[in-house]
Amino acid sequence: MVADILALAENGERLMPLAEGDCCSPAALRRIRDANVDELFPSAHARQAALAGLYLYFSCRDEAHEVAQADSSAEGSYWHGILHRQEPDAENASYWFRRVGKHPVFPGLLQAASRCGSAFCKSLGPVRVY
C-alpha cells in the first residue's frame, strides 16, 4: 500500500526540498488521509512517526507537523526536527533533534548519506580549484 502511494512521486526516490515546499501530490495526500495507519505500517515500531515521514516525503507539511507534534516518541521527534529544519528554523529543529538523542538509526543514515554524497560528487565530474 505504501509503495503504491510512493509511486505517485518517483517511487520513493523523490528529492525532498531542503526548504519549504508545497504538497507535491494531491492524490497522495488523499490516499494517505484515507488510509489506516495500522494497515500502512503493520510492522512499524513507530507507526505515527512513519506516517509523519510519509506526509513529509510528499511535502505535506501541515499534516506532517500535526502527526509529529502528537507523537512523543524519538521517531516522532526526529520527523518533527526534519520538518522544522526545512522551514528553515534551525533552533526549533535542534530542540527536536535533542529530544531524539542517540538513535540506533543514525549510523545507517550516516552510511547512506555518505554513499549518496559520494555518488553526487562523482556525478559532478572533476572538481576545479580556482
Secondary structure, DSSP 8 states (H G I E B T S, - for coil): -HHHHHGGGGGGT----SS----S-HHHHHHHHHS-HHHHSTT-SSHHHHHHHHHHHTT-HHHHHHHHHH--SHHHHHHHHHHHHHTT-HHHHHHHHHHH-S-TTHHHHHHHHHHHHHHHHHHH-S----
